[in-house]
Amino acid sequence: MADKTKVVVTGFEPFGEHTVNSSWTAVQELKRIGLGEAVDLYVCEVPVEYQAVQRLLPALWEEHQPQVVIHVGVSGLATTLTLEQCAHNNGYKRLDNCSFCPASQCCVEDGPECIKSVLDMDTVCKKVNDSNIGIAVSVSKDAGRYLCDYTYYMSLYLGQGHSAFVHVPPLGKPYSSQDLGRGLQAVIQEMLTQLEGHPAEEEHKHGEHCNYKH
């Protein structure tokens, strides 16, 4: 029997006004419903702390050797499941849950300003929206310059672009935890289909660099 596809999915702990973080609720629901027999799914909750992310992410990639890592975060501005195409290295000025921010305000010293996922989020978005699951999906190119963007950049850097980030709305605005879990399941299954069709290529040594200006 073929080896299972290893997938790591993370959500974040509560922060600020998000006393219940819908990202972790959604990931727990995804864990409950799974990604099918062929996928070995590991989930974990990420602290909203820059230094904790710096420690945790290398360990996740090293220990699990996943085909892809999908990070899920909450956005108070989101009304859809929002697929982030890329992440940014600089501009981290907001204090985390420990009232800390990096002195350099950057993620990886001398890293590229922006790294794109090897996944084509526009295609994932279209496929899921066309499937009429009742949960709207959109694409963004700005993950917000906080722990979401920071975590995504670290993961893209460590995983040579084999990472994805999904922003979800707060619970009930408009989706329930079951809706969010179902939406994540559909999005991630589509991502895995895309990865199977496009094996990793050498030019994605550190993912594609992008030049979006914000």
C-alpha positions as CSV (number, residue, x, y, z in Angstrom):
1,M,0.0,0.0,0.0
2,A,1.3,3.5,-0.8
3,D,2.5,5.7,2.0
4,K,-0.1,8.1,3.3
5,T,0.2,11.8,2.4
6,K,1.4,13.7,5.5
7,V,-0.4,17.0,6.1
8,V,0.1,19.4,9.0
9,V,-2.7,21.9,9.7
10,T,-2.3,24.6,12.4
11,G,-4.7,27.1,14.0
12,F,-3.9,29.9,16.5
13,E,-4.6,30.5,20.1
14,P,-6.9,33.4,21.3
15,F,-5.6,36.9,21.0
16,G,-7.0,40.5,21.3
17,E,-10.8,40.5,20.8
18,H,-10.7,36.9,19.6
19,T,-11.3,35.3,22.9
20,V,-12.3,32.2,20.9
21,N,-10.1,31.8,17.9
22,S,-12.2,30.4,15.1
23,S,-9.1,29.2,13.3
24,W,-8.3,26.6,16.0
25,T,-12.0,25.7,16.3
26,A,-12.1,25.2,12.5
27,V,-9.0,23.0,12.6
28,Q,-10.4,20.9,15.4
29,E,-13.5,20.4,13.3
30,L,-11.3,19.4,10.3
31,K,-9.5,16.9,12.5
32,R,-12.9,15.4,13.4
33,I,-14.0,15.0,9.8
34,G,-10.6,14.2,8.4
35,L,-9.1,14.5,4.9
36,G,-9.8,10.9,3.8
37,E,-8.1,7.6,4.3
38,A,-5.0,8.5,2.2
39,V,-4.0,11.4,4.3
40,D,-2.2,11.3,7.6
41,L,-3.4,14.6,9.3
42,Y,-1.6,16.2,12.2
43,V,-3.0,19.4,13.8
44,C,-1.6,21.8,16.4
45,E,-2.4,25.1,18.0
46,V,0.2,27.9,17.5
47,P,0.8,30.5,20.1
48,V,0.4,34.1,19.0
49,E,4.0,34.8,19.8
50,Y,6.8,35.5,17.4
51,Q,9.5,33.7,19.3
52,A,7.3,30.6,19.8
53,V,6.7,30.5,16.0
54,Q,10.5,30.6,15.5
55,R,10.9,27.5,17.7
56,L,7.8,25.6,16.7
57,L,7.8,25.7,12.9
58,P,11.3,24.2,12.2
59,A,10.3,21.4,14.6
60,L,7.0,20.8,12.8
61,W,8.7,20.5,9.4
62,E,11.6,18.4,10.8
63,E,9.5,16.0,12.8
64,H,6.6,15.4,10.4
65,Q,8.3,15.8,6.9
66,P,4.9,16.8,5.5
67,Q,4.0,17.2,1.9
68,V,2.4,20.5,2.8
69,V,1.7,22.6,5.9
70,I,-1.5,24.6,6.0
71,H,-1.8,27.4,8.5
72,V,-5.3,28.8,9.5
73,G,-5.8,32.1,11.1
74,V,-8.7,34.4,12.0
75,S,-9.4,37.7,10.4
76,G,-12.0,40.1,11.7
77,L,-12.3,41.5,8.2
78,A,-12.9,38.2,6.5
79,T,-16.4,37.1,5.4
80,T,-15.1,34.2,3.2
81,L,-12.4,31.5,3.5
82,T,-9.5,33.6,2.2
83,L,-6.5,31.9,0.6
84,E,-3.3,33.8,1.0
85,Q,-1.0,33.5,-2.1
86,C,2.2,34.9,-0.5
87,A,3.8,36.1,2.7
88,H,6.1,39.0,3.6
89,N,9.4,39.3,5.4
90,N,9.3,42.8,6.8
91,G,6.9,45.1,8.6
92,Y,6.2,43.3,11.9
93,K,5.6,46.1,14.3
94,R,2.5,44.8,16.2
95,L,3.2,43.4,19.6
96,D,2.3,39.7,20.2
97,N,0.6,38.1,23.2
98,C,3.8,38.5,25.1
99,S,4.0,42.2,24.2
100,F,7.0,41.4,22.0
101,C,7.9,42.2,18.4
102,P,11.1,41.4,16.6
103,A,13.7,44.3,16.9
104,S,14.4,43.9,13.2
105,Q,10.7,43.9,12.4
106,C,11.5,41.1,10.0
107,C,11.0,37.3,9.8
108,V,14.2,36.0,8.3
109,E,17.4,38.1,8.1
110,D,18.4,38.6,4.5
111,G,15.4,36.5,3.3
112,P,13.5,37.6,0.2
113,E,10.9,40.3,0.8
114,C,8.1,38.0,-0.4
115,I,7.6,34.3,-1.0
116,K,4.8,32.8,-3.0
117,S,3.3,29.4,-2.3
118,V,3.9,26.8,-5.0
119,L,0.1,26.3,-4.9
120,D,-2.0,28.3,-7.3
121,M,-4.6,29.8,-5.0
122,D,-6.7,31.2,-7.8
123,T,-7.3,27.7,-9.2
124,V,-8.0,26.3,-5.8
125,C,-10.5,29.1,-5.2
126,K,-12.3,28.6,-8.5
127,K,-12.5,24.8,-8.1
128,V,-14.0,25.1,-4.6
129,N,-16.4,27.9,-5.5
130,D,-17.5,25.9,-8.6
131,S,-18.3,22.9,-6.4
132,N,-21.1,24.8,-4.6
133,I,-20.4,23.7,-1.1
134,G,-22.1,26.8,0.2
135,I,-19.0,28.3,1.6
136,A,-17.4,31.2,-0.3
137,V,-13.7,31.3,-1.0
138,S,-11.5,34.2,-2.1
139,V,-7.8,35.0,-2.7
140,S,-5.6,37.6,-1.1
141,K,-2.0,38.7,-1.5
142,D,-1.6,40.4,1.9
143,A,-1.8,38.3,5.0
144,G,-1.7,41.3,7.3
145,R,1.9,41.7,8.8
146,Y,1.1,40.0,12.1
147,L,1.5,36.5,13.4
148,C,-0.4,35.0,10.4
149,D,1.8,36.6,7.8
150,Y,4.9,35.9,10.0
151,T,4.0,32.2,10.4
152,Y,3.2,31.8,6.8
153,Y,6.6,33.3,5.7
154,M,8.5,31.1,8.0
155,S,6.7,28.0,6.7
156,L,7.1,29.0,3.0
157,Y,10.8,29.6,3.7
158,L,11.3,26.3,5.6
159,G,9.1,24.2,3.2
160,Q,10.4,25.6,-0.1
161,G,7.0,27.0,-0.9
162,H,5.0,23.9,0.1
163,S,2.8,25.8,2.5
164,A,-0.6,27.5,2.4
165,F,-2.5,30.0,4.6
166,V,-6.2,30.3,5.0
167,H,-7.9,33.2,6.8
168,V,-11.3,32.4,8.3
169,P,-13.9,34.7,9.6
170,P,-14.9,34.8,13.3
171,L,-17.5,32.2,14.3
172,G,-21.0,33.0,13.1
173,K,-19.9,35.7,10.8
174,P,-21.4,34.1,8.8
175,Y,-20.1,30.5,9.2
176,S,-20.4,27.9,12.0
177,S,-17.5,25.8,13.1
178,Q,-19.0,22.9,11.1
179,D,-19.1,25.1,8.0
180,L,-15.5,26.2,8.5
181,G,-14.3,22.7,9.0
182,R,-16.1,21.6,5.8
183,G,-14.7,24.5,3.9
184,L,-11.1,23.8,5.1
185,Q,-11.6,20.1,4.1
186,A,-12.7,21.1,0.5
187,V,-9.9,23.7,0.1
188,I,-7.1,21.3,1.4
189,Q,-8.3,18.4,-0.7
190,E,-8.1,20.6,-3.8
191,M,-4.6,21.7,-2.8
192,L,-3.5,18.1,-2.4
193,T,-5.0,17.3,-5.9
194,Q,-3.0,20.2,-7.3
195,L,0.2,19.0,-5.6
196,E,-0.2,15.5,-6.9
197,G,-0.5,16.9,-10.5
198,H,2.5,19.1,-10.1
199,P,5.5,17.4,-8.4
200,A,8.0,19.8,-6.8
201,E,10.4,21.4,-9.3
202,E,13.9,22.6,-8.7
203,E,13.0,26.3,-9.4
204,H,10.9,26.2,-6.2
205,K,14.0,25.9,-4.1
206,H,12.6,28.5,-1.7
207,G,9.2,29.0,-3.3
208,E,8.7,31.7,-5.9
209,H,9.7,35.2,-4.9
210,C,7.1,37.8,-5.6
211,N,7.2,41.5,-5.9
212,Y,3.8,42.6,-4.7
213,K,4.0,46.1,-3.2
214,H,1.8,47.1,-0.2
